Amino acid sequence: MTYAVDRVWEELAYVAYYLHWDLDKILDLEHPVRNRVIGEIGKIHTRFTDES
């Protein structure tokens, strides 16, 4: 199974923006782990947005 290149770049940018991780660190994550990190970032972002 291949993963869309554009989608990978979206995930990289999202994690890099919120966690300030470098590209190599993000790419080292297995896909399910990266998706989990993205989900958790989204929950935190939503919670902070709702509180302000």
C-alpha positions as CSV (number, residue, x, y, z in Angstrom):
1,M,0.0,0.0,0.0
2,T,1.3,3.4,-0.8
3,Y,0.6,6.6,1.0
4,A,-0.2,9.8,-0.8
5,V,2.8,12.1,-0.9
6,D,0.7,15.2,-0.4
7,R,-0.9,13.6,2.7
8,V,2.5,12.8,4.2
9,W,3.6,16.4,3.7
10,E,0.4,17.6,5.4
11,E,1.2,15.4,8.4
12,L,4.8,16.5,8.5
13,A,3.9,20.1,8.5
14,Y,1.2,19.7,11.1
15,V,3.5,17.9,13.6
16,A,6.4,20.2,12.8
17,Y,4.3,23.3,13.4
18,Y,2.8,22.2,16.7
19,L,5.7,20.2,18.3
20,H,8.6,22.0,16.5
21,W,10.1,18.6,15.7
22,D,12.6,18.3,12.8
23,L,11.7,16.4,9.6
24,D,13.9,13.3,10.4
25,K,12.3,12.9,13.8
26,I,8.8,13.0,12.4
27,L,9.7,10.6,9.5
28,D,11.1,8.1,12.0
29,L,7.7,7.6,13.4
30,E,5.7,4.7,12.1
31,H,2.5,5.7,10.3
32,P,0.1,4.6,13.1
33,V,2.2,6.4,15.7
34,R,2.3,9.5,13.6
35,N,-1.5,9.4,13.1
36,R,-1.9,9.0,16.9
37,V,0.3,12.0,17.5
38,I,-1.7,14.1,15.0
39,G,-4.9,13.0,16.7
40,E,-3.6,14.0,20.1
41,I,-2.4,17.4,18.8
42,G,-5.8,18.0,17.3
43,K,-7.5,17.2,20.7
44,I,-5.2,19.6,22.5
45,H,-5.7,22.3,19.8
46,T,-9.5,21.9,20.0
47,R,-9.5,22.1,23.8
48,F,-7.4,25.3,23.9
49,T,-9.5,26.9,21.1
50,D,-12.7,26.1,23.0
51,E,-11.3,27.5,26.3
52,S,-10.3,30.9,24.7
